[in-house]
Amino acid sequence: MLRDDYHDGKRYVIGVIGDIPALLTFWEMFKDQSNDEVLKEIGVVAAALPGETVLPTAYDMDRSIPTYAGFKKMLDAHPEINMVIEATGRKALVYELRQYLPPSITLVERGAANFFINLLSSNKLWVACKVDLLHTQNMLKTIIDQMDEEILFLDKDGNVMDANQTVFRKTGKKKRQLVGKAYCEIFTTTEDPECSSRKDPVRETVRTGEPAESLTSVVDGTGRMLYYRIYTQPIMDEDGQINHVVAMRRDITQRTSMEQRLQQAEKLASVGELSTYMAHEIRNPLFTISGFANSLVRSESIDEKAREKLTIILKESKRLDDVLRNLMNFTRPTSAQVSEVDINQLITATMDVMSLPCTNQNVTATIDLDPDLAKVKANPDLIKQCLINLVKNSLEAMKDGGKLLVSSTMNTDYVHLTVEDTGHGIPADIRDQVFSPFFSTKGKGAGLGLAQIHKIVDEIGGAVDLISKEHMGTKVILHLPPLLAVAQEDESE
């Protein structure tokens, strides 16, 4: 629609000489460009149809555009017109217009008009492509930024060019702080800026031109182990040569934990089958050997040297029987009676017993108890056994003395029993194995202590968390399910 205010030199009011399609063509072109800073000052008001006696009316939506028989009538009806487009191409009409039109009215001939139409069409197409490109770019950026995985855009040397918002959020750094750095400084947090060529998926992708992946682990600031899988994808130029690489890091810690628990369950199943076989094939002959050895020891016809040897046989037989008993107890489901357990009382009583070993080893033991702690649904003897094993492990890690803290806390899901020491810590390369049965770093024992703790806590619906920094200490947290009020009501019915 045209405005009523016209500004000299700023607004062009156009009259078209030609047929109705020509009028509508120019009307659509100028109307669609109404947001342009120049073309918004253009409008079409009327059309002159030379040689026509019956004048049709041009319509655009609900607006009618007046038509006139000849350009003179059009100009008389619309003195505001300051540009005339001649769309017929008739030379005589062009000549007549040049003679008639005053200098204040610009004449645009058919060839120039077609040029403007093509120019505006190209501009319109370019604007549409630009808008579509920007929309696609924003959509892709939004998708990439909202992904949980960390994504880096690298040059072929593995240096960072850009990253998604997940990287900035997890590292707490700005883009300018990451651009130009080697990707391994961000994804593997290694102090050496050169990644190992054997494990570097970026170098593998650049070398082969194919996607690659690798597994890496990182110890976070709290001493917890995090596992990541890094994927790399090549970006080719028009000649099929790699010029960029996309690297993505995915946190697989939770999945790795589930895989480790599944592996441990498979190990326990195998151990269960083995213990049943050992109980039948070893324990019965062992009982016979112990019986005869005990009978010989009591015989008066045996001299002292033989008696000493028989005593060794009895002692080793008893030790082997203890190993078999521990093994069978480990593989059997815990059948102990579950009841209410006051963790604070259990900690206090247990640490009273363990205070002497701590003092003898120059270890300062401290307890920190939450007075508002909920009771736990478990077997008190088994939880006490777990606590004693953890304290013993801490004492063995502090041969030259140190500090031991036993504490209790809770949140909405669990009651937490924590044992923390300042010992030598657990090396990262064996941290995944400490809860596996028969694994031990002490050089003696069956290696069932931590595995048994994990089994006891897991059977009551809890969990075990281990946090350790080498040369700084270890913290083990038992997450125990609290006793619910509804459970008490059910038991009393």
N, C-alpha and C positions, 0 to 999 in steps of 0.2 A: 504494500500500500504506500501511496505517496504522502509525504507530509505537506502541510500548507505553507510552512516557512521555507523560503528559498534563499540561499546565500550566494551572492554573485561570486563567481570564480571558484565556488566550492561544490556546487551541486549541479548535475547535468539532468535536465528534464528532456526526455527523448521522444520524438515522434518517429514512427516507422512508416515508410512507404513500401507497400508490398501486400501480400496476401495474409490471411489469418495465421497459417502455420509459421510464417516469418515473424509475425508479431509475437506469437506465443514462444517462439524460440528465444528471442531476445529477452522477453519477460522472464522466462525460467532461468536463463543464464545470469541475469542481473539480480534476480530475487535470491538465488542460491548463494550468491557471493555477498549477501548483505552484511556478513560479519567482517568483511575486508575493510580496512581503513579507507581505501580509495573508492571501491565499488559501492560502499554503502551510501554514497552521495549520488547514486544514479537511480533513475526511475523512468518507467515508460508510462505515458499518459494516454496516447491515442495512436491510431493508425489511419493512413490514407490509402484507399484502394483505387488506383487510377482506372478509369473506364468502366467502373461498376455502377449499375443503376439500382440494384437491390443490395442493400448493405447488411451483411450478417453482423452479429455482435460477438465479440470475443469474450470468453469467460475463463476466469481462473478462480477455482473454488467458488466462493460466494461473491466475488468481485467481477463486475462487467467492465470491459475496456471499450470506450467508444470508438467507432469507426466513421470515416467521412469519405465522401466521393471527391477525391482530389486533395492535394496537399494544401491548397490555398484555404479551403474551408477548415481544414484541421488547424492551420496556423491562426486563422481568425478566431476559432473557438478556444484555442489554448495559446495565448500570447506568451505564457511562461516557458514555452519550449525554446531551448537554446542549442539543441542538437537534433539533426535529422539524419536518419539512416535510410539510404536508398537501397532497397533489397531486390529490385526487379532486374537491374542490369541494363535497362533501356538507355541507350546513348542520348536519344532526343530528350528524355525526361531529365537526365543528368545535366544536359546543357541548359534546359529551361530552369532547373533549380539553381544553377550557378548564376544565372542572370537575375533571378527573383529574390533569392535569400539575402537578407542584410548581413553585414560583417559580423554581427553579434551571434549569428546562428552558424554552428559548425556543420559542414556537410561531410558525411562518411559514405563513400561509395561502396558498391556491393563487394568488390575485391577486398577492401580494407575491413569491411564488416565480417566477411568469412574468416579473415586472418584473426580478428578479435575473438570470433567464436571458437576457433581452434585453440587459440592461446588460453582462453578461459577454460576450455575443456581439459587441456593438459594440466593447467594449474589445479583444477578441481580434482583430477585424477591423482596428482602428486599429493595434494592435501589428504585425500582419502587414504592413500598408501601410507603416508606418514602417520596418520591417526591410527591406522590398523597396526603399523609396526610398533608404535609406542604402546598400544594396548597389549600386544603380544609380549613385548619386552617387560612391561610392568607385571603381567600375569606370571611369566616365567620367574621373574625376580621374587615375586611374592611366594610362589611355590617353593623355590630354593631356600629362601630365608626362613620359611616355616618348617622345613624339614628338621628332624631331630639330629640327623647326621651332620658332622662338621665337613664342610666342602671347601677345598682350596683350588684356586685357578692358578696354574703354574706355567712358567716358561719351560722350554725343553731341558734346561739345566736344573730344574727342581726348585727355582726361586719363586716366592709368592708374588702374584700380581693382584689378586683380589680374593675375597672370601665371603661366605654367607654370614648372616647375622648370628648363627649358632656358634661360629668360631669366636666372634667378638664377645658374645655373652659368656662363653665358658672360659675364655682366656682372660677376660676383663681388660682387653687391650683395644686400642683404636686401629683403624685401617692403616694409618701412616706408620704405626709401630710394627706392623707385620709385613708390609710390602717390602720386597727385596731380601727377606730372610729365607734361608733354606727351609724347605717344608718339614724336614725331620726335626728341626728345633721346636716346631709347634706340635707335630703329631707324635713324636717319640720322646720329647723333652730331654733329649740327650745333650750333654755338655759339649760333645764333639760335633761340630757342624757338618761333618762329612758322615753320611749314612753308610752303613756297611753295604758294599756292592752286592753281597750275596743275599741280603735280606731286603734290599731297596727295590720296591715295586716300580718306582718312577724310572729308575735306570733300566729296569727290565722292559718297561713299556716303550721307552725311547729306543732301546736296542732292537726289540722285536716288532714294534708297531702294533702289538696286541695288548688287550687288557691284562692286568696282573693284580695280585693281592698278596698280603702277608699278614702275619699275626704278631702283635707286639703287646707288651705288658708294661705298666707304669705303676710305681708306688706313689700314692698321693700324699698330701701333706699330713694326713692323720695316720699314715702307716698302712693303709688298706691297699690291697692289690687290685688294679683295674686292668681289664683285658680289652683290647681293641683289635678289630680287623680293618686293614687299610686296603681300599680298592683304588686302582688307577685306570683311567680311560684316555686313550690318545685322541687328540683333535688334529685333523689333517687340513692342509691348505688345498688350493685348487689343483696343485700338482701331485697331490697324494703324499706330501711330506709332512712329518709331524712338526708343528710349530708351537703347540701348547699341550698341557696335560691337566686333566681334572683328577684330583685326589680326594677321596672321601673316607672319613674315619667313622666307624660304627662301634658303639660301646656294646660288647658282648659279655660283660661281666656276669650278668644274671644268667645268661644261657650257659656260660662256662660253669657257673656254680651248680646248675641243674645237671649238667653232664657229669661233673665230678661226683655228685650225690648218686647218680645212677651207676657210675662205675664202682662206687663204694658198696652200693647195694648188691651189685653182681659179685664183688669180692666176698662179701659176707655170705652170700648164698653158697659160693664155692667153699668157703671156710666151714660152713655148717655141714656140708656133705663130707668134707675131709675129717672134721672132728668126730662125726659119727663112726666113720671107718676106724679112726685111731682109737676111739674108746673101746671098740670091739676087738681090734687086732693087737693093740699094744697094752691096754690097761689090764686085761685079764692075765696075760703072761707076766706082766710087771708085778701083779699082786702075788703070783706064785713065787717069783724070785724073792720078793720082800719077805714072804712067809718063811721060806727056807733059810734065808740069811738071818732072820731074827731068831729062828730056832737054833742055828749054829752058834750065834753069839752067846746064847744062854748055856750052851754045852760046856761042861768043865774040862772036856778033853781037848779043847781048842787052846793053843798057846796065844800069847799076847800079840805077836805079829799078825797071826791069822785073824785074831779078833779085831785088830785095827783095820785090816782090809775089809772085813765083813761090815764094820761100822761105816766105812766109806760107801760100800755098796748100798746099805740101808739109807744113808743120807742122800745119795744121788737118786735112788729110787723114789724117795719122798719128793725130791725136787722135780723130777720128771712127772710125778703124779700131780703136783701142784700146777705145773704148766698145762697138763691135760685138763685139769679142773677149770682153770682160768679160761682156757680156750672154749670149753663147752659152755661155760657160763656166758661167755661173750656172744656166742652164736645163738643161744636160746633167747626167746622173748622174755622180757622182764616181767616176772609174775609177782613182784612185791606189792603189798597192799598200799593203795593210794589213799592219802588222807590230807588233812589240813597241815600246812607247814608254815611256821612263822620264820621267815628267812632271817630276820634280825636276831632272833634267839639262837637259830642254828649257827649263824656266823660267830656270835659271841662265844657260844660253847665250844665250837671247833677251834677258834683262835686261842682260847684259854689252853687247850691241849697242845697247840702248835707253837705257843709262845716260847717254850724252852728250846726247841730246835732253832728257832729264829735267833734267840739270844746267843746260843752256842756258836752260831755262824756269823755273829756281828751284823745281823739284819734287823733294821728298825721296822717293826710291824705296826701298822695303823689301821683302824677300822673307821669307816664313815657311813653311818646308817641313816636312812630316811625314816623318821618317826611315824610318818603316815603311810607306811608301806602296806599294801594288801597282802593277804595270805596267799599261798601258792598251793595248787592242787598237784601233789607229787608224793613220793615216798621219802620221808626225812632221812632214812639211812643212806639211800642212794645219792641224794643231793649232798649229804655230808661226805660221802665217798668221793664225789666229784670235786668238792671244795678241797679236801685233803690232797687229792692228786694234783690239783692246780697249785696249791701252796708248795708241795714237794718239788714240782717242776720249777717253780720260781726260785726255791732255795738252791737247787742244783745249777741254776743259771747265775747265781750270785755267790760263787765260792769265796770271793774276797770281801763279802759284805755288800750291803746296799739298802734299798728301801722297798718295802712291800705294803701295798694299800689294798685292803679288801673293803668294798663298798656295796651299798644297795640303793637302788633308785627304781623309778617306775614311770611309765607313760600310759596312754590309754589302752595299749595292747598287751604289754608285758611288764613283769617284774624283772629287774636286771640285777644279777649278782656278778660283780666285777672283781677280778684279781689282776692287779697291775704291779709289775716289778721293774727294777732298773738294771736288769741283767744284760747279757750279751746280745739278746735279741735272736731272731730267726732269720737266716739268710733267705733272700728272695727266691733263690732257685730251688729250695726245698719246702717252701711255705705251703705249697699245694699238697704235700705228702704227709703233713704232720698228723692229720686225722685218719690216715690210712692204717688198717691193721698191720701189725708186725713191722711198722717203720719206727726206728729208734735211732737217736743220735748219741745215746749214752754208752754204747758198746756192751750193754748188758740189758737183761730184761726181755720181755716178749714184745714190747712195742704196742701194747693194747691200752695204755692209760688214756690218751686223748681220744682214741677210737671208741673206748668204752664210754667216756663222758658224752661224746657226740651221740652215741646210741641211746643212752639213758635219757638225755634231754629231748632227743627227737621223738622218742616213744611217748612222751607226755604232751607232745604238741608244741614244744619249744624250739629254740634254735641256738646255735653257738657261733659267736663272731670272734675272730682273732685279728688283732692289730699289733704289728710288730715293726720296729725299726732296728736294723742291725747296729750293735754297739750302744743302743739307747734304751732298750727294754721291750717288754711284751705285755699286752693287755688281752685277757680273755674274758668275754662277756657271755654269761648264760642268760638267755632270754626265756623266762619261765612264765607259763600261762597263769594268770591270777585266778583265784577261786571266786566263782560267780555266785551271787545270792540265789539265783534260780536253781543252781546245782544243789545247794544245800536243801532247798525246799523239796526237790525231787527225791533226794536221798532219805528225807525224813518221812516220806509218805509210805 
